[in-house]
Amino acid sequence: MKAPQETTKGYRRIIPSVTALVEFEAVARLGSFTLAAHELGVTQAAVSRQVRFLEETLGTRLFRRLHRAIELTDEGEALYRVVAESMQKIAGVFDRLARGPVQQELVLAATSAFSHFRLLPRLASLKAAQPDLQLRLSTQMFIADLRHKEIDVAVRFGNGTWPDGTAALLFDEEVFPVCSPGWLETHAAPDSLHDLANAAFIESDSTSEGWMGWEDWFLAVGFTPVRLNFALRCSLYTDAIQAARFGQGIALGWGRLVDGLIHNGELFRLPVAAFKPADSYYVVVPHGRTLTPAIDGLINWLREDALA
């Protein structure tokens, strides 16, 4: 009976203030003493005192105080990862006990292009595999910081290494020119990169790490055009593909996103050249998120769909 008491005393000796850890986590997650104080309902001075107490106790700086900004030191980042993971686990248990047997909604984050072209057309398959799943899609313009969102699973394009989650490979990617069958009826199909460079292009802004535009694509396949003719520029990749479907020009097709449109004949892949980026698609689980059966099922479906 003495062992538990000794362990408890040991924790209290090593971790002198749980309150300080809670306030440190809020500052690290929000990147601001002011925002952390607002979230916690205390003064900024109180938050600063708690963080300073931690730094003095540990004998190391946890934040670099910059001009109008703060950032974690290496020691602060190490502490934050452990504290955030522990707090998320505790919060997850509280949430589960409070909800009782009610099925918890899962939040899946992805870019608008991935949601529009890859997820939505396949939701029937997901429902068939997991009929009781309650899913909410969180559409992101850019890669979301998982520390700032209530996200259970995210799909990202990149190198698979991110500081806010654990990644598992889904599939690689290939980028090539696409147009509509209607566009080919009124334009000669380019049979070389030189011919392609003289066509009318549809461009879209980059919305994720590693995404490329037409100029970067030409350089990647080893051709340097003198000048590109852009018939249309779009902020969203979804709009660029829609414009290509309606015959407005040639767009860059990201194969894993437009394969369905190519399969059903809405888009045509121009067999001039293709480029395989070094980055790939990954499924990412935030650090500290408990892998429930529902989350495991969603990840397994994403990975099985990637192999289909």
Residue pairs with C-beta under 8 A, 6 or more apart in sequence:
15 21
16 57
17 50
17 53
17 54
17 57
19 50
20 50
20 51
20 53
20 54
21 54
21 83
22 40
22 87
23 36
23 40
23 42
23 46
23 47
23 50
23 51
24 50
24 51
24 54
24 62
24 79
24 80
24 83
25 80
25 83
25 84
25 87
26 35
26 36
26 39
26 40
26 47
27 33
27 36
27 47
27 51
27 63
27 70
28 62
28 63
28 72
28 76
28 80
28 83
28 84
28 147
29 36
29 80
29 84
29 147
29 148
30 36
30 39
30 148
31 69
31 70
31 71
32 70
33 44
33 47
33 48
33 51
33 70
34 44
36 47
37 43
37 44
37 46
37 47
40 47
51 62
51 63
54 62
55 61
55 62
58 75
58 79
60 73
60 75
61 73
61 75
61 76
62 72
62 73
62 75
62 76
62 79
63 70
63 71
63 72
63 73
63 76
64 70
64 71
64 72
64 73
72 80
77 163
81 287
84 147
84 287
84 288
85 287
85 288
86 288
87 288
88 286
88 287
88 288
88 289
88 290
89 288
89 290
92 289
92 290
95 104
96 104
103 132
103 133
103 134
103 294
104 134
104 292
104 294
105 134
105 135
105 136
106 133
106 134
106 135
106 136
106 152
106 153
106 294
106 295
106 298
107 136
107 138
107 149
107 150
107 151
107 152
107 153
108 119
108 135
108 136
108 137
108 138
108 151
108 152
108 153
108 154
108 155
108 298
109 137
109 138
109 139
109 140
109 144
109 146
109 149
109 151
109 153
109 154
109 155
110 118
110 119
110 137
110 138
110 139
110 140
110 154
110 155
111 139
111 140
111 141
111 142
111 143
111 155
111 157
111 207
111 208
112 139
112 140
112 141
112 207
112 236
112 237
112 238
113 207
113 236
113 237
113 238
113 241
113 254
113 257
114 155
114 157
114 257
114 281
115 137
115 139
116 238
117 238
117 241
117 257
117 258
117 260
117 261
118 256
118 257
119 137
121 260
122 305
123 135
125 301
125 305
126 133
126 135
126 298
126 301
127 133
129 297
129 301
130 294
130 297
130 298
130 301
133 294
133 297
133 298
135 298
138 144
138 149
138 151
141 207
142 207
142 208
143 156
143 158
143 208
143 209
144 151
144 154
145 164
146 154
146 162
146 164
146 165
146 284
146 286
146 287
147 164
147 286
151 286
152 285
152 286
152 289
152 295
152 298
153 283
153 284
153 285
153 295
153 298
153 299
153 302
154 165
154 283
154 284
154 285
154 286
155 170
155 281
155 282
155 283
155 284
155 302
156 162
156 167
156 208
156 209
156 281
156 282
156 284
157 173
157 208
157 209
157 210
157 211
157 279
157 280
157 281
157 282
158 208
158 209
158 210
158 279
158 280
158 282
159 209
159 210
159 278
159 279
160 167
160 169
160 280
160 282
161 167
162 284
164 286
164 287
165 284
165 285
165 286
165 287
166 284
166 285
166 287
167 282
167 283
167 284
168 282
168 283
168 284
168 299
168 303
169 280
169 281
169 282
170 280
170 281
170 282
170 283
170 302
170 303
170 306
171 256
171 280
171 281
171 306
171 307
172 276
172 277
172 280
172 281
173 254
173 255
173 256
173 276
173 277
173 279
173 280
173 281
174 254
174 255
174 256
174 274
174 275
174 276
175 212
175 217
175 252
175 253
175 254
175 255
175 274
175 275
175 276
175 277
176 252
176 253
176 255
176 269
176 270
176 272
176 273
176 274
176 275
177 190
177 196
177 250
177 251
177 252
177 253
177 269
177 270
177 272
177 273
178 241
178 244
178 250
178 251
178 252
178 253
178 258
178 261
178 262
178 267
178 268
178 269
178 270
179 187
179 244
179 247
179 249
179 250
179 251
179 267
179 268
179 270
180 244
180 245
180 246
180 247
180 266
180 267
180 268
181 265
181 268
182 246
182 247
183 244
183 247
183 248
183 249
183 250
184 268
186 247
187 199
188 195
189 270
190 196
190 198
190 199
190 270
190 272
191 272
192 272
193 218
193 221
193 223
193 272
193 273
194 223
195 272
196 250
196 270
196 272
196 273
197 218
197 223
197 225
197 226
197 228
198 229
199 229
199 249
199 250
200 229
200 230
200 231
200 248
200 249
200 250
201 214
201 228
201 229
201 230
201 231
201 249
201 250
201 251
202 230
202 231
202 232
202 233
202 234
202 240
202 243
202 244
202 248
202 249
202 250
202 251
203 213
203 214
203 230
203 232
203 233
203 234
203 240
204 213
204 233
204 234
204 235
204 236
204 237
204 239
204 240
204 251
204 252
205 233
205 234
205 235
205 236
206 212
206 213
207 236
207 237
209 279
210 277
210 278
210 279
211 237
212 220
212 252
212 275
212 277
213 252
214 228
214 230
214 252
215 225
215 228
217 252
217 275
218 224
218 225
218 228
220 275
221 273
221 274
221 275
223 273
231 248
231 249
232 240
232 243
232 248
232 249
234 240
234 243
237 254
237 257
240 251
240 252
241 251
241 253
241 257
241 258
241 261
241 267
243 249
243 251
244 250
244 251
244 267
245 261
245 266
245 267
250 270
253 262
253 267
253 269
256 281
258 267
261 267
262 268
262 269
281 306
283 299
283 302
283 303
285 291
285 295
285 299
289 295
